[in-house]
Amino acid sequence: MARGEGSSGAKKSKAEEALPIAKEK
């Protein structure tokens, strides 16, 4: 699910919430 949650998860968190992470899965 979350790949870089430790590195830049905070920044990706916002982008993931805004963008459809369904295609990333």
N, C-alpha and C positions, 0 to 999 in steps of 0.2 A: 504493500500500500504506500507507505511513506518511505521514499528512498533517502533523500537528504534531509531528514528531520533534525539531525544533529548539527549538520553544517549550516545551511541557510534555510532551515525549516520555517522560521518566523517569516521570512520574505516569501517563500514559496507558499506558505499557508494562505496568505492573502490571495495570491495569484491562483492557487488551486481552488479556493472557494469561489472566485469570480469566474475562472475558466472551467469548462467541463472536464473533470479528471476521469470521466468514464472512458474516454478514448485512451487515456494513459494506462488504465488497468489492463 
